Amino acid sequence: MLIIGIAGGTGSGKTTVVKKIIENFPKNEVAILSQDSYYKDNSHLNEEEKKKINFDHPNSLEFDLLVKDVKKLLREF
């Protein structure tokens, strides 16, 4: 298994790069694990509190869960 991490700020072209990479692999041979899926649940906050969140800050993400899921994928392959 090969793991490629694509990093960058908001709007830096990460999704575009990923799309170009997967064009070079057979269909259904690449799994994409988007960091966007690991934002902390903020549904309990009101709109004013949500506006104050810096989604580019590492504290806005559930990194422990992301690491857990990557390790799980590694065990399965």
MODELLER restraints for C-alpha pairs under 7 A, 6 or more apart:
rsr = mdl.restraints
at = mdl.atoms
rsr.add(forms.Gaussian(group=physical.xy_distance, feature=features.Distance(at['CA:1:A'], at['CA:77:A']), mean=6.88, stdev=0.5))
rsr.add(forms.Gaussian(group=physical.xy_distance, feature=features.Distance(at['CA:6:A'], at['CA:14:A']), mean=6.20, stdev=0.5))
rsr.add(forms.Gaussian(group=physical.xy_distance, feature=features.Distance(at['CA:7:A'], at['CA:14:A']), mean=6.73, stdev=0.5))
rsr.add(forms.Gaussian(group=physical.xy_distance, feature=features.Distance(at['CA:8:A'], at['CA:14:A']), mean=6.55, stdev=0.5))
rsr.add(forms.Gaussian(group=physical.xy_distance, feature=features.Distance(at['CA:9:A'], at['CA:56:A']), mean=6.97, stdev=0.5))
rsr.add(forms.Gaussian(group=physical.xy_distance, feature=features.Distance(at['CA:22:A'], at['CA:30:A']), mean=6.70, stdev=0.5))
rsr.add(forms.Gaussian(group=physical.xy_distance, feature=features.Distance(at['CA:38:A'], at['CA:61:A']), mean=5.53, stdev=0.5))
rsr.add(forms.Gaussian(group=physical.xy_distance, feature=features.Distance(at['CA:38:A'], at['CA:62:A']), mean=5.29, stdev=0.5))
rsr.add(forms.Gaussian(group=physical.xy_distance, feature=features.Distance(at['CA:38:A'], at['CA:66:A']), mean=6.61, stdev=0.5))
rsr.add(forms.Gaussian(group=physical.xy_distance, feature=features.Distance(at['CA:39:A'], at['CA:60:A']), mean=5.83, stdev=0.5))
rsr.add(forms.Gaussian(group=physical.xy_distance, feature=features.Distance(at['CA:39:A'], at['CA:61:A']), mean=4.35, stdev=0.5))
rsr.add(forms.Gaussian(group=physical.xy_distance, feature=features.Distance(at['CA:39:A'], at['CA:62:A']), mean=5.97, stdev=0.5))
rsr.add(forms.Gaussian(group=physical.xy_distance, feature=features.Distance(at['CA:40:A'], at['CA:60:A']), mean=5.81, stdev=0.5))
rsr.add(forms.Gaussian(group=physical.xy_distance, feature=features.Distance(at['CA:40:A'], at['CA:61:A']), mean=5.27, stdev=0.5))
rsr.add(forms.Gaussian(group=physical.xy_distance, feature=features.Distance(at['CA:40:A'], at['CA:62:A']), mean=5.66, stdev=0.5))
rsr.add(forms.Gaussian(group=physical.xy_distance, feature=features.Distance(at['CA:54:A'], at['CA:60:A']), mean=6.98, stdev=0.5))
